[in-house]
Amino acid sequence: MRDADRNAVSPTDPASPVHDPADDPPPRHPAEPGSADCCGEGCVRCVYDLYEDALERYQAELAAWRARHP
């Protein structure tokens, strides 16, 4: 393998001069559950708990995306 091939930058790498932001869209905000989505039975993993988990993942993914797209 040539040195140039070994050191080539991927087109999806933000350091690449040919990086296309369309290849790295921002993460999508999770849909908030509606009041009818919760049964009110006190489930161990309520839909609101799942939403909070998804929201935390979204916030981490958004922070990483913003770091790639200053």
N, CA, C and O atoms as a DFTB+ gen file, in Angstrom:
280 C
 N C O
     1  1       0.845      -1.176       0.000
     2  2       0.000       0.000       0.000
     3  2       0.889       1.238       0.000
     4  3       1.883       1.313       0.723
     5  1       0.516       2.184      -0.810
     6  2       1.288       3.424      -0.885
     7  2       1.000       4.293       0.328
     8  3      -0.069       4.206       0.933
     9  1       1.984       5.145       0.681
    10  2       1.811       6.063       1.808
    11  2       0.621       6.980       1.585
    12  3      -0.123       7.274       2.521
    13  1       0.438       7.433       0.358
    14  2      -0.678       8.335       0.050
    15  2      -2.014       7.645       0.315
    16  3      -2.950       8.274       0.810
    17  1      -2.106       6.351      -0.014
    18  2      -3.343       5.615       0.236
    19  2      -3.557       5.404       1.733
    20  3      -4.682       5.510       2.223
    21  1      -2.496       5.110       2.445
    22  2      -2.572       4.848       3.873
    23  2      -2.971       6.111       4.635
    24  3      -3.655       6.027       5.655
    25  1      -2.557       7.258       4.158
    26  2      -2.820       8.523       4.840
    27  2      -4.005       9.284       4.255
    28  3      -4.251      10.431       4.628
    29  1      -4.735       8.656       3.348
    30  2      -5.868       9.320       2.704
    31  2      -6.945       9.627       3.741
    32  3      -7.166       8.855       4.673
    33  1      -7.603      10.756       3.563
    34  2      -8.668      11.175       4.464
    35  2      -9.991      10.759       3.844
    36  3     -10.212      10.937       2.647
    37  1     -10.852      10.212       4.657
    38  2     -12.161       9.779       4.193
    39  2     -12.998      10.994       3.799
    40  3     -12.898      12.039       4.441
    41  1     -13.820      10.876       2.754
    42  2     -14.682      12.000       2.364
    43  2     -15.687      12.380       3.452
    44  3     -16.184      13.506       3.458
    45  1     -15.996      11.461       4.371
    46  2     -16.929      11.786       5.450
    47  2     -16.225      12.342       6.675
    48  3     -16.882      12.723       7.645
    49  1     -14.900      12.395       6.648
    50  2     -14.117      12.951       7.754
    51  2     -14.191      14.471       7.685
    52  3     -13.908      15.048       6.635
    53  1     -14.570      15.146       8.796
    54  2     -14.661      16.607       8.764
    55  2     -13.350      17.289       8.395
    56  3     -13.361      18.436       7.948
    57  1     -12.222      16.610       8.571
    58  2     -10.928      17.190       8.217
    59  2     -10.693      17.148       6.712
    60  3      -9.774      17.790       6.203
    61  1     -11.514      16.401       6.015
    62  2     -11.359      16.266       4.572
    63  2     -11.827      17.535       3.867
    64  3     -12.859      18.100       4.228
    65  1     -11.081      17.984       2.871
    66  2     -11.509      19.175       2.128
    67  2     -12.760      18.918       1.301
    68  3     -13.401      19.867       0.851
    69  1     -13.125      17.645       1.090
    70  2     -14.311      17.329       0.297
    71  2     -15.477      16.887       1.183
    72  3     -16.436      16.290       0.693
    73  1     -15.400      17.179       2.493
    74  2     -16.457      16.781       3.422
    75  2     -17.770      17.461       3.039
    76  3     -17.817      18.678       2.854
    77  1     -18.821      16.676       2.924
    78  2     -20.141      17.191       2.584
    79  2     -21.027      17.099       3.830
    80  3     -21.358      15.992       4.255
    81  1     -21.420      18.228       4.426
    82  2     -22.250      18.184       5.631
    83  2     -23.551      17.402       5.439
    84  3     -24.120      16.914       6.415
    85  1     -24.023      17.276       4.213
    86  2     -25.240      16.508       3.967
    87  2     -25.042      15.035       4.301
    88  3     -26.013      14.320       4.550
    89  1     -23.788      14.575       4.308
    90  2     -23.495      13.191       4.666
    91  2     -23.534      12.979       6.171
    92  3     -23.445      11.842       6.634
    93  1     -23.664      14.046       6.938
    94  2     -23.660      13.975       8.396
    95  2     -24.739      14.915       8.940
    96  3     -24.426      15.955       9.518
    97  1     -26.022      14.542       8.752
    98  2     -27.090      15.430       9.219
    99  2     -27.144      15.466      10.742
   100  3     -26.670      14.539      11.399
   101  1     -27.715      16.520      11.308
   102  2     -27.826      16.590      12.768
   103  2     -28.770      15.500      13.273
   104  3     -29.661      15.059      12.546
   105  1     -28.574      15.069      14.511
   106  2     -29.489      14.061      15.058
   107  2     -30.887      14.648      15.212
   108  3     -31.054      15.860      15.346
   109  1     -31.869      13.785      15.191
   110  2     -33.261      14.230      15.313
   111  2     -33.713      14.145      16.762
   112  3     -33.434      13.170      17.460
   113  1     -34.409      15.174      17.199
   114  2     -34.953      15.224      18.557
   115  2     -35.977      14.095      18.702
   116  3     -36.808      13.903      17.815
   117  1     -35.928      13.347      19.806
   118  2     -36.908      12.270      19.974
   119  2     -38.312      12.835      20.170
   120  3     -38.496      13.917      20.726
   121  1     -39.282      12.081      19.705
   122  2     -40.676      12.496      19.856
   123  2     -41.101      12.315      21.310
   124  3     -40.907      11.254      21.903
   125  1     -41.677      13.359      21.864
   126  2     -42.151      13.289      23.248
   127  2     -43.437      12.468      23.286
   128  3     -44.320      12.659      22.449
   129  1     -43.547      11.557      24.252
   130  2     -44.772      10.758      24.316
   131  2     -45.968      11.633      24.696
   132  3     -45.844      12.591      25.459
   133  1     -47.097      11.285      24.155
   134  2     -48.322      11.995      24.499
   135  2     -48.900      11.458      25.797
   136  3     -48.492      10.399      26.275
   137  1     -49.840      12.182      26.360
   138  2     -50.429      11.751      27.636
   139  2     -51.127      10.400      27.502
   140  3     -51.192       9.649      28.475
   141  1     -51.644      10.078      26.337
   142  2     -52.314       8.795      26.122
   143  2     -51.318       7.643      25.973
   144  3     -51.715       6.478      26.002
   145  1     -50.026       7.957      25.815
   146  2     -49.021       6.906      25.653
   147  2     -48.667       6.240      26.979
   148  3     -48.147       5.124      26.989
   149  1     -48.939       6.902      28.080
   150  2     -48.638       6.359      29.415
   151  2     -49.915       5.737      29.975
   152  3     -50.980       6.354      29.963
   153  1     -49.787       4.504      30.464
   154  2     -50.968       3.816      30.996
   155  2     -51.283       4.224      32.433
   156  3     -52.379       3.958      32.926
   157  1     -50.318       4.877      33.115
   158  2     -50.548       5.309      34.482
   159  2     -50.472       4.198      35.512
   160  3     -50.880       4.382      36.658
   161  1     -49.949       3.040      35.110
   162  2     -49.870       1.885      36.008
   163  2     -48.577       1.848      36.816
   164  3     -48.385       0.926      37.608
   165  1     -47.691       2.815      36.642
   166  2     -46.428       2.821      37.386
   167  2     -45.426       1.807      36.863
   168  3     -44.689       1.202      37.641
   169  1     -45.395       1.620      35.573
   170  2     -44.483       0.655      34.944
   171  2     -43.031       0.945      35.334
   172  3     -42.641       2.099      35.515
   173  1     -42.251      -0.110      35.457
   174  2     -40.832       0.037      35.787
   175  2     -40.133       0.845      34.699
   176  3     -39.305       1.702      35.006
   177  1     -40.448       0.587      33.451
   178  2     -39.877       1.333      32.318
   179  2     -41.018       2.060      31.607
   180  3     -41.482       1.633      30.550
   181  1     -41.448       3.140      32.193
   182  2     -42.526       3.955      31.636
   183  2     -42.070       4.595      30.325
   184  3     -40.873       4.769      30.093
   185  1     -43.026       4.937      29.483
   186  2     -42.680       5.601      28.223
   187  2     -41.949       6.917      28.481
   188  3     -41.151       7.353      27.651
   189  1     -42.214       7.548      29.616
   190  2     -41.513       8.790      29.943
   191  2     -40.059       8.517      30.326
   192  3     -39.182       9.338      30.057
   193  1     -39.801       7.365      30.955
   194  2     -38.416       6.962      31.245
   195  2     -37.664       6.711      29.944
   196  3     -36.518       7.130      29.786
   197  1     -38.321       6.025      29.015
   198  2     -37.700       5.747      27.715
   199  2     -37.420       7.050      26.974
   200  3     -36.383       7.196      26.326
   201  1     -38.353       7.994      27.074
   202  2     -38.158       9.298      26.436
   203  2     -36.966      10.026      27.048
   204  3     -36.161      10.609      26.321
   205  1     -36.841      10.000      28.368
   206  2     -35.706      10.655      29.037
   207  2     -34.385      10.034      28.583
   208  3     -33.410      10.749      28.355
   209  1     -34.352       8.705      28.452
   210  2     -33.142       8.029      27.960
   211  2     -32.819       8.483      26.539
   212  3     -31.669       8.781      26.216
   213  1     -33.853       8.532      25.691
   214  2     -33.659       8.956      24.304
   215  2     -33.210      10.415      24.248
   216  3     -32.388      10.777      23.406
   217  1     -33.734      11.245      25.125
   218  2     -33.371      12.658      25.162
   219  2     -31.908      12.831      25.572
   220  3     -31.204      13.673      25.014
   221  1     -31.450      12.042      26.539
   222  2     -30.041      12.097      26.947
   223  2     -29.124      11.666      25.801
   224  3     -28.085      12.285      25.569
   225  1     -29.511      10.597      25.082
   226  2     -28.717      10.157      23.919
   227  2     -28.693      11.244      22.854
   228  3     -27.647      11.525      22.269
   229  1     -29.847      11.854      22.605
   230  2     -29.943      12.922      21.614
   231  2     -29.021      14.086      21.975
   232  3     -28.316      14.612      21.114
   233  1     -29.027      14.483      23.238
   234  2     -28.199      15.613      23.658
   235  2     -26.716      15.299      23.490
   236  3     -25.943      16.171      23.091
   237  1     -26.309      14.064      23.789
   238  2     -24.908      13.666      23.607
   239  2     -24.557      13.629      22.122
   240  3     -23.491      14.094      21.719
   241  1     -25.462      13.074      21.307
   242  2     -25.219      13.016      19.863
   243  2     -25.184      14.412      19.255
   244  3     -24.385      14.677      18.356
   245  1     -26.045      15.309      19.739
   246  2     -26.070      16.682      19.230
   247  2     -24.779      17.412      19.587
   248  3     -24.235      18.149      18.765
   249  1     -24.289      17.212      20.801
   250  2     -23.029      17.845      21.212
   251  2     -21.880      17.350      20.334
   252  3     -21.029      18.139      19.923
   253  1     -21.854      16.050      20.045
   254  2     -20.808      15.491      19.181
   255  2     -20.945      16.039      17.766
   256  3     -19.943      16.354      17.124
   257  1     -22.184      16.156      17.275
   258  2     -22.407      16.684      15.925
   259  2     -21.961      18.145      15.846
   260  3     -21.327      18.556      14.875
   261  1     -22.297      18.921      16.874
   262  2     -21.891      20.336      16.886
   263  2     -20.375      20.482      16.939
   264  3     -19.824      21.430      16.378
   265  1     -19.701      19.557      17.604
   266  2     -18.236      19.588      17.641
   267  2     -17.659      19.323      16.253
   268  3     -16.605      19.850      15.897
   269  1     -18.361      18.500      15.471
   270  2     -17.909      18.216      14.102
   271  2     -18.269      19.337      13.138
   272  3     -17.668      19.459      12.070
   273  1     -19.252      20.158      13.511
   274  2     -19.749      21.239      12.642
   275  2     -19.725      22.560      13.408
   276  3     -20.777      23.096      13.758
   277  1     -18.528      23.082      13.668
   278  2     -18.436      24.328      14.456
   279  2     -19.008      25.542      13.739
   280  3     -18.994      26.645      14.286
